[in-house]
């Protein structure tokens, strides 16, 4: 239902083995809380992203459960360890069943 | 107006209800905290919650939680219609048990962060955030 959902992720291109890197993620999404009313006084139904995960080569970095109290365009910043060259996979789960994904490769030099 | 016994009684009931309402709102948070901790003792060392003292706009309040070694961190906004905000669960590749995000606050209230440690203990930090414009529409 949510339209124009676009994930944006910032991950460094390369790192040294075992380095701690900072990852920033942003996804455009209205995060309708289910508390607001439209002009006629009807409650606008809840429609949010309820879960976000980040994995590296299949291993979990962070798993976040989101509630309606997370702002529009959910933003997360966290730290990860990079043991080897690989791929970060980012997944967002929408209330309506949609799944948005993004991935970033990182090279250990 | 003459103060009859009926009036006095009604006023007493009214003030009792008024006194109960904030208590009930607070109890919702207590219940959710108990659901997360299982009623265990909650300490206060080893967790940091960074939130602004004054937020002009309650729609996007930046917060940061940091609890070294924690398994999971849960964040509550005590004065929101639904107090639960987010749960962060950290995996093996998390370099630090910290995260930053932006949250909605309905009004001036306490933001509470509780971390679950691998040994099953819990630690809590809270901070009051003054909100000029609430973030719940309405």
gemmi code that builds the backbone of each chain (N, CA, C; Angstrom):
import gemmi

chains = {
    "A": [
        ("UNK", (0.826, -1.197, 0.000), (0.000, 0.000, 0.000), (0.862, 1.250, 0.000)),
        ("UNK", (1.834, 1.216, 0.865), (2.734, 2.374, 0.917), (3.454, 2.508, -0.418)),
        ("UNK", (3.463, 3.735, -0.969), (4.075, 3.927, -2.281), (5.403, 4.655, -2.148)),
        ("UNK", (6.188, 4.532, -3.202), (7.481, 5.219, -3.263), (8.360, 4.921, -2.058)),
        ("UNK", (8.324, 3.688, -1.624), (9.184, 3.315, -0.507), (10.585, 3.085, -1.057)),
        ("UNK", (11.526, 3.870, -0.565), (12.883, 3.767, -1.101), (13.887, 3.659, 0.044)),
        ("UNK", (14.554, 2.490, 0.153), (15.559, 2.382, 1.203), (16.861, 3.078, 0.811)),
        ("UNK", (17.488, 3.699, 1.788), (18.805, 4.301, 1.572), (19.704, 3.794, 2.681)),
        ("UNK", (20.875, 3.298, 2.288), (21.788, 2.726, 3.271), (23.182, 3.273, 3.027)),
        ("UNK", (23.870, 3.611, 4.087), (25.254, 4.062, 3.947), (26.183, 3.099, 4.687)),
        ("UNK", (27.057, 2.449, 3.913), (28.051, 1.520, 4.454), (29.380, 1.871, 3.807)),
        ("UNK", (30.482, 1.880, 4.560), (31.784, 2.148, 3.939), (32.087, 1.106, 2.864)),
        ("UNK", (32.849, 1.513, 1.810), (33.154, 0.607, 0.706), (34.129, -0.492, 1.131)),
        ("UNK", (35.120, -0.114, 1.955), (36.087, -1.120, 2.389), (36.469, -0.912, 3.848)),
        ("UNK", (37.043, -1.969, 4.421), (37.388, -1.943, 5.836), (38.549, -2.901, 6.075)),
        ("UNK", (39.149, -2.834, 7.251), (40.146, -3.836, 7.620), (39.428, -4.934, 8.404)),
        ("UNK", (40.006, -6.136, 8.429), (39.356, -7.271, 9.090), (39.102, -6.957, 10.562)),
        ("UNK", (37.895, -7.213, 11.013), (37.548, -6.979, 12.411), (37.233, -5.538, 12.752)),
        ("UNK", (37.243, -4.668, 11.743), (36.976, -3.249, 11.999), (35.512, -3.021, 12.377)),
        ("UNK", (35.301, -2.031, 13.246), (33.939, -1.645, 13.603), (33.508, -0.517, 12.691)),
        ("UNK", (32.427, -0.712, 12.001), (31.951, 0.332, 11.104), (30.574, 0.807, 11.549)),
        ("UNK", (30.249, 2.027, 11.141), (28.932, 2.585, 11.441), (28.055, 2.492, 10.196)),
        ("UNK", (26.858, 1.997, 10.399), (25.902, 1.866, 9.298), (24.730, 2.801, 9.574)),
        ("UNK", (24.331, 3.525, 8.536), (23.167, 4.402, 8.662), (22.126, 3.969, 7.650)),
        ("UNK", (20.894, 3.804, 8.094), (19.832, 3.410, 7.169), (18.648, 4.365, 7.295)),
        ("UNK", (18.008, 4.588, 6.157), (16.822, 5.441, 6.120), (15.894, 4.830, 5.081)),
        ("UNK", (14.604, 4.790, 5.380), (13.657, 4.300, 4.377), (12.477, 5.251, 4.365)),
        ("UNK", (12.061, 5.634, 3.159), (10.939, 6.574, 3.074), (9.643, 5.791, 3.270)),
        ("UNK", (8.896, 6.140, 4.302), (7.655, 5.430, 4.623), (6.827, 6.330, 5.533)),
        ("UNK", (5.500, 6.446, 5.276), (4.703, 7.381, 6.096), (4.538, 6.963, 7.556)),
        ("UNK", (4.680, 5.666, 7.898), (4.539, 5.192, 9.277), (3.253, 5.720, 9.902)),
        ("UNK", (2.124, 5.436, 9.242), (0.822, 5.902, 9.734), (0.532, 5.224, 11.073)),
        ("UNK", (0.353, 6.032, 12.131), (0.345, 5.466, 13.481), (-0.972, 4.816, 13.879)),
        ("UNK", (-2.060, 5.131, 13.170), (-3.363, 4.617, 13.583), (-4.003, 5.488, 14.653)),
        ("UNK", (-3.373, 6.618, 14.974), (-3.906, 7.553, 15.971), (-4.534, 8.775, 15.294)),
        ("UNK", (-4.098, 9.037, 14.066), (-4.537, 10.265, 13.404), (-5.926, 10.098, 12.795)),
        ("UNK", (-6.606, 11.247, 12.587), (-7.923, 11.224, 11.956), (-7.878, 12.069, 10.693)),
        ("UNK", (-8.703, 11.692, 9.706), (-8.770, 12.507, 8.492), (-9.778, 13.633, 8.697)),
        ("UNK", (-10.017, 14.415, 7.633), (-10.878, 15.585, 7.731), (-12.274, 15.281, 8.221)),
        ("UNK", (-12.791, 14.077, 7.973), (-14.144, 13.711, 8.380), (-14.206, 13.074, 9.759)),
        ("UNK", (-13.076, 12.994, 10.427), (-13.058, 12.432, 11.772), (-12.895, 10.927, 11.810)),
        ("UNK", (-12.630, 10.316, 10.638), (-12.403, 8.869, 10.639), (-10.940, 8.585, 10.945)),
        ("UNK", (-10.738, 7.546, 11.715), (-9.369, 7.179, 12.054), (-8.668, 6.617, 10.812)),
        ("UNK", (-7.465, 7.119, 10.536), (-6.667, 6.586, 9.424), (-6.003, 5.306, 9.925)),
        ("UNK", (-6.252, 4.166, 9.212), (-5.733, 2.895, 9.759), (-4.213, 2.849, 9.843)),
        ("UNK", (-3.743, 2.100, 10.832), (-2.309, 1.961, 11.046), (-1.645, 1.299, 9.836)),
        ("UNK", (-0.504, 1.809, 9.430), (0.282, 1.204, 8.353), (1.741, 1.570, 8.577)),
        ("UNK", (2.464, 0.656, 9.182), (3.855, 0.968, 9.526), (4.776, -0.175, 9.087)),
        ("UNK", (6.063, 0.102, 9.148), (7.048, -0.968, 9.029), (7.213, -1.507, 10.444)),
        ("UNK", (7.024, -2.832, 10.623), (7.039, -3.347, 11.994), (8.340, -4.063, 12.364)),
        ("UNK", (9.215, -4.299, 11.382), (10.463, -4.980, 11.727), (11.556, -4.586, 10.745)),
        ("UNK", (12.776, -4.435, 11.251), (13.933, -4.145, 10.412), (15.071, -5.055, 10.844)),
        ("UNK", (15.737, -5.681, 9.884), (16.872, -6.517, 10.242), (18.065, -6.176, 9.366)),
        ("UNK", (19.257, -6.398, 9.913), (20.489, -6.259, 9.156), (21.313, -7.515, 9.402)),
        ("UNK", (21.763, -8.156, 8.327), (22.615, -9.334, 8.473), (23.865, -9.154, 7.615)),
        ("UNK", (24.947, -9.835, 8.003), (26.182, -9.825, 7.222), (26.553, -11.271, 6.933)),
        ("UNK", (26.578, -11.651, 5.658), (26.828, -13.040, 5.241), (25.959, -14.013, 6.038)),
        ("UNK", (24.711, -13.636, 6.291), (23.769, -14.519, 6.973), (23.755, -14.411, 8.486)),
        ("UNK", (24.738, -13.706, 9.073), (24.763, -13.562, 10.540), (24.113, -12.248, 10.944)),
        ("UNK", (23.300, -12.314, 12.011), (22.543, -11.137, 12.423), (23.446, -10.063, 13.012)),
        ("UNK", (23.215, -8.835, 12.599), (23.868, -7.687, 13.230), (22.882, -7.058, 14.210)),
        ("UNK", (21.692, -6.725, 13.695), (20.676, -6.105, 14.549), (19.296, -6.487, 14.030)),
        ("UNK", (18.353, -6.602, 14.957), (16.973, -6.944, 14.628), (16.093, -6.005, 15.453)),
        ("UNK", (15.365, -5.149, 14.789), (14.604, -4.113, 15.492), (13.107, -4.338, 15.291)),
        ("UNK", (12.352, -4.287, 16.394), (10.890, -4.310, 16.322), (10.410, -2.868, 16.409)),
        ("UNK", (9.666, -2.435, 15.423), (9.207, -1.047, 15.394), (7.756, -0.963, 15.834)),
        ("UNK", (7.431, 0.107, 16.573), (6.055, 0.380, 16.988), (5.623, 1.692, 16.320)),
        ("UNK", (4.338, 2.032, 16.424), (3.900, 3.269, 15.764), (4.636, 4.527, 16.246)),
        ("UNK", (5.318, 4.456, 17.370), (6.014, 5.634, 17.892), (7.327, 5.932, 17.168)),
        ("UNK", (7.680, 5.146, 16.164), (8.858, 5.473, 15.366), (8.449, 6.491, 14.293)),
        ("UNK", (9.279, 7.503, 14.113), (8.934, 8.609, 13.221), (8.785, 8.177, 11.764)),
        ("UNK", (8.107, 9.041, 11.005), (8.038, 8.904, 9.550), (9.449, 8.751, 8.992)),
        ("UNK", (9.612, 7.970, 7.939), (10.917, 7.700, 7.342), (11.893, 7.156, 8.391)),
        ("UNK", (11.648, 5.932, 8.853), (12.449, 5.374, 9.954), (13.957, 5.395, 9.665)),
        ("UNK", (14.686, 5.896, 10.646), (16.133, 6.045, 10.514), (16.807, 5.233, 11.616)),
        ("UNK", (17.849, 4.474, 11.249), (18.602, 3.726, 12.257), (20.082, 3.889, 12.013)),
        ("UNK", (20.813, 4.005, 13.105), (22.262, 4.081, 13.032), (22.807, 3.091, 14.048)),
        ("UNK", (23.748, 2.230, 13.627), (24.287, 1.229, 14.543), (25.674, 0.815, 14.064)),
        ("UNK", (26.363, 0.029, 14.899), (27.731, -0.384, 14.583), (27.782, -1.880, 14.286)),
        ("UNK", (28.671, -2.246, 13.348), (28.832, -3.654, 13.005), (30.313, -3.997, 12.907)),
        ("UNK", (30.626, -5.272, 13.130), (31.984, -5.770, 12.961), (32.068, -6.415, 11.571)),
        ("UNK", (33.164, -6.147, 10.876), (33.357, -6.751, 9.552), (34.502, -7.756, 9.631)),
        ("UNK", (34.193, -9.070, 9.725), (35.270, -10.058, 9.824), (35.907, -10.382, 8.480)),
        ("UNK", (35.147, -10.258, 7.385), (35.692, -10.634, 6.075), (34.915, -9.888, 4.997)),
        ("UNK", (35.371, -10.069, 3.760), (34.654, -9.496, 2.626), (33.267, -10.140, 2.537)),
        ("UNK", (32.268, -9.328, 2.274), (30.928, -9.919, 2.208), (29.873, -8.885, 1.910)),
        ("UNK", (28.640, -9.272, 2.202), (27.502, -8.435, 1.843), (26.618, -8.184, 3.059)),
        ("UNK", (26.257, -6.950, 3.256), (25.251, -6.593, 4.260), (23.881, -6.637, 3.594)),
        ("UNK", (22.960, -7.352, 4.224), (21.593, -7.418, 3.711), (20.682, -6.669, 4.673)),
        ("UNK", (19.873, -5.783, 4.153), (18.948, -5.002, 4.978), (17.526, -5.346, 4.559)),
        ("UNK", (16.667, -5.607, 5.529), (15.289, -5.998, 5.216), (14.315, -5.224, 6.096)),
        ("UNK", (13.287, -4.684, 5.472), (12.224, -3.992, 6.198), (10.920, -4.737, 5.941)),
        ("UNK", (10.123, -4.989, 6.990), (8.857, -5.710, 6.853), (7.695, -4.754, 7.105)),
        ("UNK", (6.838, -4.615, 6.092), (5.693, -3.714, 6.190), (4.507, -4.442, 6.821)),
        ("UNK", (3.608, -3.679, 7.476), (2.360, -4.224, 8.024), (1.543, -4.940, 6.950)),
        ("UNK", (1.569, -4.421, 5.706), (0.727, -5.002, 4.651), (1.377, -6.213, 3.985)),
        ("UNK", (2.482, -6.678, 4.522), (3.109, -7.891, 4.008), (4.242, -7.639, 3.030)),
        ("UNK", (4.389, -6.391, 2.587), (5.497, -6.069, 1.691), (6.832, -6.199, 2.410)),
        ("UNK", (7.858, -6.571, 1.668), (9.207, -6.655, 2.222), (10.110, -5.829, 1.320)),
        ("UNK", (10.831, -4.898, 1.920), (11.762, -4.076, 1.152), (13.178, -4.498, 1.518)),
        ("UNK", (14.025, -4.628, 0.495), (15.392, -5.063, 0.793), (16.404, -4.164, 0.101)),
        ("UNK", (17.606, -4.180, 0.654), (18.734, -3.488, 0.058), (19.968, -4.269, 0.482)),
        ("UNK", (21.021, -4.190, -0.303), (22.252, -4.864, 0.102), (23.456, -4.026, -0.295)),
        ("UNK", (24.508, -4.142, 0.500), (25.745, -3.385, 0.245), (26.917, -4.335, 0.416)),
        ("UNK", (27.837, -4.267, -0.549), (29.036, -5.104, -0.437), (30.148, -4.320, 0.221)),
        ("UNK", (30.969, -5.050, 0.957), (32.103, -4.409, 1.599), (33.330, -5.295, 1.383)),
        ("UNK", (34.467, -4.647, 1.087), (35.687, -5.389, 0.784), (36.672, -5.223, 1.928)),
        ("UNK", (37.181, -6.343, 2.405), (38.227, -6.285, 3.435), (39.571, -6.378, 2.716)),
        ("UNK", (40.353, -5.319, 2.824), (41.617, -5.238, 2.078), (42.804, -5.757, 2.866)),
    ],
    "B": [
        ("UNK", (-25.723, 28.330, 45.453), (-26.108, 26.915, 45.488), (-25.882, 26.333, 46.876)),
        ("UNK", (-26.907, 25.646, 47.311), (-26.762, 25.034, 48.628), (-25.998, 23.721, 48.515)),
        ("UNK", (-25.102, 23.530, 49.390), (-24.266, 22.327, 49.337), (-24.960, 21.175, 50.046)),
        ("UNK", (-25.630, 20.339, 49.253), (-26.333, 19.201, 49.841), (-25.391, 18.015, 49.964)),
        ("UNK", (-25.881, 16.987, 50.621), (-25.045, 15.799, 50.769), (-24.786, 15.147, 49.407)),
        ("UNK", (-25.831, 15.211, 48.495), (-25.663, 14.614, 47.172), (-24.544, 15.308, 46.394)),
        ("UNK", (-24.528, 16.664, 46.456), (-23.490, 17.413, 45.745), (-22.104, 17.046, 46.258)),
        ("UNK", (-21.999, 17.010, 47.537), (-20.699, 16.704, 48.140), (-20.209, 15.333, 47.681)),
        ("UNK", (-21.162, 14.397, 47.649), (-20.823, 13.031, 47.255), (-20.359, 12.993, 45.804)),
        ("UNK", (-21.093, 13.751, 44.928), (-20.745, 13.761, 43.515), (-19.364, 14.364, 43.296)),
        ("UNK", (-19.077, 15.435, 44.043), (-17.770, 16.063, 43.906), (-16.666, 15.101, 44.339)),
        ("UNK", (-16.933, 14.375, 45.385), (-15.944, 13.423, 45.888), (-15.652, 12.357, 44.846)),
        ("UNK", (-16.726, 11.851, 44.207), (-16.565, 10.830, 43.169), (-15.772, 11.409, 41.995)),
        ("UNK", (-16.127, 12.642, 41.602), (-15.446, 13.298, 40.483), (-13.959, 13.434, 40.722)),
        ("UNK", (-13.582, 13.884, 41.895), (-12.168, 14.090, 42.169), (-11.433, 12.757, 42.264)),
        ("UNK", (-12.137, 11.731, 42.738), (-11.512, 10.407, 42.825), (-11.204, 9.886, 41.430)),
        ("UNK", (-12.157, 10.080, 40.479), (-11.948, 9.639, 39.095), (-10.787, 10.412, 38.486)),
        ("UNK", (-10.763, 11.730, 38.698), (-9.698, 12.569, 38.153), (-8.333, 12.113, 38.662)),
        ("UNK", (-8.292, 11.722, 39.915), (-7.031, 11.287, 40.503), (-6.604, 9.935, 39.937)),
        ("UNK", (-7.579, 9.116, 39.559), (-7.273, 7.767, 39.074), (-6.724, 7.758, 37.654)),
        ("UNK", (-7.173, 8.692, 36.801), (-6.821, 8.652, 35.381), (-5.309, 8.647, 35.132)),
        ("UNK", (-4.533, 9.597, 35.684), (-3.091, 9.551, 35.428), (-2.431, 8.296, 35.981)),
        ("UNK", (-2.971, 7.800, 37.076), (-2.424, 6.572, 37.658), (-2.581, 5.423, 36.680)),
        ("UNK", (-3.739, 5.363, 36.023), (-3.998, 4.291, 35.081), (-3.068, 4.391, 33.873)),
        ("UNK", (-2.845, 5.628, 33.361), (-1.951, 5.829, 32.221), (-0.548, 5.344, 32.568)),
        ("UNK", (-0.127, 5.620, 33.788), (1.197, 5.227, 34.242), (1.282, 3.707, 34.376)),
        ("UNK", (0.174, 3.106, 34.792), (0.151, 1.659, 34.993), (0.374, 0.907, 33.692)),
        ("UNK", (-0.070, 1.480, 32.539), (0.118, 0.832, 31.245), (1.604, 0.602, 30.984)),
        ("UNK", (2.417, 1.614, 31.307), (3.867, 1.483, 31.127), (4.413, 0.427, 32.072)),
        ("UNK", (3.951, 0.490, 33.318), (4.409, -0.482, 34.317), (4.146, -1.912, 33.842)),
        ("UNK", (2.941, -2.110, 33.263), (2.574, -3.442, 32.770), (3.509, -3.876, 31.652)),
        ("UNK", (3.793, -2.954, 30.716), (4.637, -3.309, 29.576), (6.067, -3.586, 30.035)),
        ("UNK", (6.525, -2.819, 31.019), (7.870, -3.055, 31.559), (7.911, -4.425, 32.227)),
        ("UNK", (6.878, -4.735, 32.995), (6.810, -6.029, 33.681), (6.778, -7.173, 32.672)),
        ("UNK", (6.085, -6.954, 31.530), (6.018, -7.989, 30.501), (7.409, -8.263, 29.925)),
        ("UNK", (8.247, -7.225, 29.864), (9.598, -7.385, 29.301), (10.555, -7.981, 30.336)),
        ("UNK", (10.474, -7.498, 31.581), (11.429, -7.945, 32.591), (10.952, -9.181, 33.334)),
        ("UNK", (9.679, -9.510, 33.212), (9.131, -10.618, 33.974), (9.089, -10.315, 35.459)),
        ("UNK", (9.028, -9.038, 35.786), (8.940, -8.618, 37.178), (10.249, -8.645, 37.936)),
        ("UNK", (11.375, -8.847, 37.216), (12.677, -8.903, 37.884), (13.118, -7.509, 38.343)),
        ("UNK", (14.065, -7.494, 39.284), (14.662, -6.236, 39.756), (15.343, -5.541, 38.579)),
        ("UNK", (15.245, -4.225, 38.524), (15.869, -3.473, 37.445), (16.922, -2.544, 38.038)),
        ("UNK", (18.169, -2.735, 37.610), (19.259, -1.880, 38.081), (19.347, -0.612, 37.262)),
        ("UNK", (20.402, 0.176, 37.487), (20.505, 1.433, 36.743), (21.901, 1.663, 36.159)),
        ("UNK", (22.858, 0.761, 36.412), (24.206, 0.956, 35.882), (24.348, 0.269, 34.530)),
        ("UNK", (25.174, 0.857, 33.669), (25.540, 0.182, 32.436), (24.613, 0.440, 31.269)),
        ("UNK", (23.792, 1.465, 31.359), (22.961, 1.827, 30.200), (22.925, 3.346, 30.083)),
        ("UNK", (23.027, 3.808, 28.850), (22.982, 5.242, 28.588), (21.856, 5.520, 27.607)),
        ("UNK", (21.073, 6.524, 27.920), (20.014, 6.974, 27.022), (20.282, 8.444, 26.726)),
        ("UNK", (20.474, 8.741, 25.464), (20.706, 10.132, 25.089), (19.471, 10.640, 24.364)),
        ("UNK", (18.827, 11.632, 24.949), (17.654, 12.251, 24.337), (17.728, 13.746, 24.628)),
        ("UNK", (17.155, 14.576, 23.767), (17.219, 16.014, 24.024), (16.377, 16.393, 25.239)),
        ("UNK", (16.801, 17.447, 25.975), (15.995, 17.907, 27.106), (14.715, 18.565, 26.613)),
        ("UNK", (14.855, 19.326, 25.521), (13.695, 19.992, 24.935), (13.620, 19.623, 23.464)),
        ("UNK", (12.463, 19.129, 23.039), (12.255, 18.822, 21.630), (11.179, 19.771, 21.125)),
        ("UNK", (11.509, 20.551, 20.097), (10.518, 21.499, 19.584), (9.388, 20.766, 18.887)),
        ("UNK", (9.738, 19.701, 18.159), (8.751, 18.976, 17.377), (8.704, 17.523, 17.847)),
        ("UNK", (7.564, 17.118, 18.379), (7.428, 15.764, 18.893), (7.373, 14.691, 17.816)),
        ("UNK", (7.305, 15.102, 16.547), (7.233, 14.119, 15.464), (8.554, 13.408, 15.204)),
        ("UNK", (9.660, 14.089, 15.420), (10.964, 13.456, 15.219), (11.885, 13.877, 16.350)),
        ("UNK", (11.982, 13.017, 17.347), (12.880, 13.286, 18.466), (14.041, 12.291, 18.365)),
        ("UNK", (15.276, 12.780, 18.144), (16.398, 11.842, 18.026), (16.777, 11.257, 19.380)),
        ("UNK", (16.902, 9.955, 19.456), (17.349, 9.324, 20.690), (18.462, 8.333, 20.374)),
        ("UNK", (19.258, 8.019, 21.391), (20.344, 7.075, 21.229), (20.410, 6.229, 22.491)),
        ("UNK", (20.504, 4.914, 22.331), (20.650, 4.031, 23.492), (21.959, 3.267, 23.366)),
        ("UNK", (22.584, 3.016, 24.506), (23.868, 2.317, 24.515), (23.953, 1.515, 25.804)),
        ("UNK", (24.061, 0.201, 25.687), (24.183, -0.657, 26.866), (25.209, -1.737, 26.539)),
        ("UNK", (26.505, -1.503, 26.847), (27.542, -2.461, 26.470), (27.242, -3.859, 26.985)),
        ("UNK", (27.278, -4.823, 26.091), (27.069, -6.214, 26.469), (25.628, -6.662, 26.504)),
        ("UNK", (24.685, -5.775, 26.240), (23.264, -6.147, 26.353), (22.843, -7.065, 25.215)),
        ("UNK", (21.829, -7.885, 25.503), (21.240, -8.741, 24.474), (20.195, -7.972, 23.675)),
        ("UNK", (19.419, -7.200, 24.420), (18.328, -6.469, 23.790), (18.050, -5.201, 24.581)),
        ("UNK", (17.597, -4.178, 23.890), (17.203, -2.928, 24.546), (15.795, -2.596, 24.087)),
        ("UNK", (14.930, -2.257, 25.047), (13.562, -1.864, 24.707), (13.378, -0.415, 25.128)),
        ("UNK", (12.652, 0.336, 24.306), (12.448, 1.759, 24.588), (10.957, 2.022, 24.766)),
        ("UNK", (10.620, 2.784, 25.825), (9.231, 3.166, 26.090), (9.114, 4.680, 26.143)),
        ("UNK", (7.968, 5.185, 25.691), (7.616, 6.581, 25.908), (6.409, 6.554, 26.842)),
        ("UNK", (6.624, 6.941, 28.108), (5.623, 6.727, 29.157), (4.302, 7.447, 28.883)),
        ("UNK", (4.326, 8.546, 28.142), (3.104, 9.338, 27.959), (2.441, 9.175, 26.606)),
        ("UNK", (2.880, 8.231, 25.794), (2.264, 8.023, 24.476), (1.020, 7.139, 24.602)),
        ("UNK", (0.091, 7.238, 23.621), (-1.088, 6.362, 23.655), (-0.692, 4.883, 23.701)),
        ("UNK", (0.346, 4.492, 22.958), (0.928, 3.152, 23.120), (2.372, 3.373, 23.556)),
        ("UNK", (2.695, 3.010, 24.803), (4.003, 3.385, 25.362), (5.197, 2.733, 24.661)),
        ("UNK", (5.001, 1.549, 24.105), (6.110, 0.835, 23.486), (6.603, 1.589, 22.247)),
        ("UNK", (7.934, 1.706, 22.106), (8.502, 2.449, 20.978), (9.266, 1.521, 20.026)),
        ("UNK", (10.216, 0.775, 20.563), (11.018, -0.104, 19.720), (11.791, -1.088, 20.582)),
        ("UNK", (12.126, -2.234, 19.998), (12.976, -3.216, 20.653), (14.163, -3.494, 19.741)),
        ("UNK", (15.363, -3.309, 20.261), (16.568, -3.598, 19.496), (17.160, -4.907, 20.012)),
        ("UNK", (17.334, -5.885, 19.118), (17.981, -7.136, 19.495), (19.307, -7.203, 18.745)),
        ("UNK", (20.399, -7.448, 19.495), (21.715, -7.393, 18.883), (22.226, -8.789, 18.565)),
        ("UNK", (22.794, -8.949, 17.376), (23.347, -10.230, 16.958), (24.837, -10.301, 17.216)),
        ("UNK", (25.448, -11.414, 16.751), (26.862, -11.669, 17.013), (27.763, -10.626, 16.364)),
        ("UNK", (27.322, -10.024, 15.278), (28.198, -9.106, 14.548), (27.953, -7.631, 14.893)),
        ("UNK", (27.185, -7.364, 15.914), (27.009, -5.986, 16.354), (28.273, -5.559, 17.093)),
        ("UNK", (28.898, -4.482, 16.617), (30.165, -4.046, 17.210), (29.944, -3.434, 18.591)),
        ("UNK", (28.837, -2.761, 18.762), (28.510, -2.218, 20.072), (27.005, -2.324, 20.242)),
        ("UNK", (26.563, -2.480, 21.479), (25.130, -2.634, 21.713), (24.504, -1.247, 21.825)),
        ("UNK", (24.558, -0.532, 20.727), (24.002, 0.815, 20.728), (23.296, 1.060, 19.404)),
        ("UNK", (22.336, 1.971, 19.424), (21.606, 2.305, 18.215), (21.017, 3.690, 18.379)),
        ("UNK", (20.811, 4.353, 17.243), (20.188, 5.676, 17.254), (19.016, 5.655, 16.303)),
        ("UNK", (17.938, 6.347, 16.680), (16.773, 6.442, 15.806), (16.016, 7.722, 16.124)),
        ("UNK", (14.872, 7.883, 15.486), (14.033, 9.068, 15.730), (12.648, 8.586, 16.120)),
        ("UNK", (12.088, 9.185, 17.175), (10.799, 8.698, 17.673), (9.773, 9.825, 17.773)),
        ("UNK", (8.510, 9.412, 17.959), (7.404, 10.357, 18.143), (7.051, 10.446, 19.615)),
        ("UNK", (6.824, 11.655, 20.098), (6.375, 11.839, 21.478), (5.117, 12.703, 21.467)),
        ("UNK", (4.075, 12.218, 22.157), (2.787, 12.906, 22.163), (2.832, 14.205, 22.964)),
        ("UNK", (3.752, 14.296, 23.918), (3.849, 15.486, 24.749), (5.035, 15.339, 25.680)),
        ("UNK", (5.193, 16.284, 26.601), (6.274, 16.217, 27.570), (6.125, 14.943, 28.412)),
        ("UNK", (7.164, 14.156, 28.478), (7.068, 12.863, 29.167), (8.455, 12.261, 29.383)),
        ("UNK", (8.465, 11.135, 30.103), (9.703, 10.394, 30.319), (9.906, 9.381, 29.201)),
        ("UNK", (11.148, 9.315, 28.713), (11.531, 8.246, 27.794), (12.343, 7.245, 28.611)),
        ("UNK", (11.986, 5.963, 28.509), (12.613, 4.928, 29.331), (13.269, 3.903, 28.422)),
        ("UNK", (14.513, 3.533, 28.748), (15.189, 2.462, 28.017), (15.569, 1.382, 29.017)),
        ("UNK", (15.276, 0.121, 28.676), (15.612, -1.006, 29.548), (16.412, -2.007, 28.727)),
        ("UNK", (17.554, -2.440, 29.277), (18.384, -3.418, 28.580), (18.337, -4.748, 29.301)),
        ("UNK", (18.297, -5.827, 28.493), (18.373, -7.162, 29.065), (19.794, -7.668, 28.857)),
        ("UNK", (20.444, -8.050, 29.964), (21.822, -8.525, 29.909), (21.834, -10.047, 29.695)),
        ("UNK", (22.971, -10.593, 29.180), (23.020, -12.044, 28.941), (22.794, -12.876, 30.206)),
        ("UNK", (23.117, -12.327, 31.393), (22.921, -13.086, 32.632), (21.489, -12.999, 33.152)),
        ("UNK", (20.608, -12.363, 32.402), (19.200, -12.315, 32.785), (18.826, -11.132, 33.655)),
        ("UNK", (19.794, -10.247, 33.927), (19.469, -9.060, 34.720), (19.027, -7.920, 33.787)),
        ("UNK", (18.446, -6.900, 34.394), (17.929, -5.782, 33.616), (18.453, -4.463, 34.164)),
        ("UNK", (18.747, -3.531, 33.272), (19.121, -2.186, 33.703), (18.261, -1.172, 32.953)),
        ("UNK", (18.037, -0.048, 33.614), (17.099, 0.938, 33.086), (17.685, 2.340, 33.151)),
        ("UNK", (17.358, 3.163, 32.165), (17.702, 4.581, 32.196), (16.488, 5.338, 31.702)),
        ("UNK", (16.257, 6.527, 32.265), (15.136, 7.306, 31.760), (15.493, 8.780, 31.740)),
        ("UNK", (14.837, 9.499, 30.862), (15.052, 10.940, 30.781), (13.767, 11.636, 30.389)),
        ("UNK", (13.539, 12.793, 31.002), (12.349, 13.557, 30.640), (12.654, 14.413, 29.416)),
        ("UNK", (11.733, 14.401, 28.462), (11.869, 15.237, 27.274), (10.686, 16.196, 27.251)),
        ("UNK", (11.004, 17.497, 27.177), (9.934, 18.492, 27.093), (9.595, 18.694, 25.623)),
        ("UNK", (8.323, 18.543, 25.295), (7.906, 18.630, 23.904), (7.021, 19.862, 23.720)),
        ("UNK", (7.383, 20.694, 22.729), (6.609, 21.914, 22.473), (5.393, 21.613, 21.606)),
        ("UNK", (5.580, 20.831, 20.520), (4.464, 20.437, 19.656), (4.395, 18.921, 19.650)),
        ("UNK", (3.271, 18.357, 20.060), (3.141, 16.912, 20.159), (3.156, 16.239, 18.800)),
        ("UNK", (3.457, 14.931, 18.793), (3.637, 14.213, 17.542), (2.600, 13.143, 17.266)),
        ("UNK", (1.362, 13.335, 17.674), (0.389, 12.278, 17.422), (-0.759, 12.738, 16.560)),
        ("UNK", (-0.602, 13.834, 15.834), (-1.692, 14.336, 15.003), (-2.876, 14.699, 15.873)),
        ("UNK", (-4.069, 14.386, 15.498), (-5.225, 14.574, 16.361), (-5.605, 16.031, 16.513)),
    ],
}
model = gemmi.Model(1)
for chain_id, residues in chains.items():
    chain = gemmi.Chain(chain_id)
    for i, (resn, *xyz) in enumerate(residues, 1):
        res = gemmi.Residue()
        res.name, res.seqid = resn, gemmi.SeqId(i, " ")
        for name, pos in zip(("N", "CA", "C"), xyz):
            atom = gemmi.Atom()
            atom.name, atom.element = name, gemmi.Element(name[0])
            atom.pos, atom.b_iso = gemmi.Position(*pos), 0.0
            res.add_atom(atom)
        chain.add_residue(res)
    model.add_chain(chain)
structure = gemmi.Structure()
structure.add_model(model)
structure.setup_entities()
